Amino acid sequence: MTIFIDLFCNEIGENMEKVSLIVPVYNVEKYLSKCIESLINQTYDNIEIILINDGSTDNSETICRKYEKDNNNIVFISQQNAGLSEARNSGIDICTGDYIMFIDSDDYVFPSYVSYHMDLAKKYKADLVISGINNYYEGQKLEEEIININCSQQIVSKEIAVKKMLMQDKIDVSASAKLYERKIFNTLRYPKSQIYEDIAVIDKIVEKSNKIVVTTYSGYNYLQRTGSIMHDKMSDKRMSLIRKSYELLELCEKKYPQAKDAAKKRYIRSNYQILQIAIEDPLYLNISKQLRKNILNNRKFIFESKYVSIKMKIATIVLSVGLKPFEIFWKIIMRQRKELKT
């Protein structure tokens, strides 16, 4: 039996505020229909779905055009490949909604996704609503009724919102799983040619928000797949994550002291994240050495902080021995992960 998740009744009528769902599309023909269908089937009525084809070379554009033809609330635009940030920006530029949500085209959302966020925005007069994300693998079935039992919500300060996102305490810095009032993006856009665009703007988004609500509801379903941007090989662009993580650490030390430890953990984790990729490419040996130095400079915090996992503490011990032992250690961890998935 389907359980109706929405906590509050939506007021149906012409005065219902519009939500723009912005969907960048790039070579996702295998997943795209599932994504779009989940948006078409939202329980919230007043939505516009903006599909931005970012230079796809597969059948993604054909799929988008078919859905645009069959649905009068779908807007389709096509552009030369410019990256996720520019695709999102194109959607922001043309959207007509009072609120904005971002959905990646290989992910999907539960039917109550938009209405749940809008109910909270209206109840608390919030201009930013942040919810959880469900990670899943191909073939895995998610049950909305099971996942979202006894959802809670709370108004949080900017400082606590930053802390929770950096700690990945049920929420994170991702552009997804958030409802933004349109005015937040009046003078804000995602940075061009940057692959870690979400963390690059999250502090600015928080600063532009007047009231923030965080909920344990998780209606966004994030597909873990090896062909996505986040699973590409090492490149110089990846170092932007280290720079931005350090900027966030400096910001928290000055402005959000309660979030300082969360920011430091995120900075260390970012270094590990890039090191795990760089260490596989001999061309990035110097980068790997610098990342190792960044991590080991924070050994005291790693071993003493309650926020740092046992796994990261062990990894740091191995890394202190050298890069080669760490590379072996990391390959063992990855092999174990693969075995758990099979």
Salt bridges, closest charged atoms under 4 A:
GLU17 OE1 - LYS122 NZ 2.37
GLU61 OE2 - ARG65 NH2 2.92
ASP70 OD2 - LYS66 NZ 3.36
ASP93 OD1 - ARG189 NH2 2.98
ASP104 OD1 - ARG88 NH2 3.81
ASP106 OD2 - ARG225 NE 2.60
ASP127 OD2 - LYS183 NZ 3.98
GLU138 OE1 - LYS30 NZ 2.91
ASP169 OD2 - LYS164 NZ 3.20
ASP198 OD1 - ARG88 NH1 2.61
ASP203 OD1 - LYS244 NZ 3.34
GLU207 OE1 - LYS255 NZ 2.85
GLU247 OE1 - LYS244 NZ 3.63
GLU304 OE1 - LYS300 NZ 3.06
GLU327 OE1 - LYS324 NZ 3.52
GLU327 OE2 - LYS331 NZ 3.52
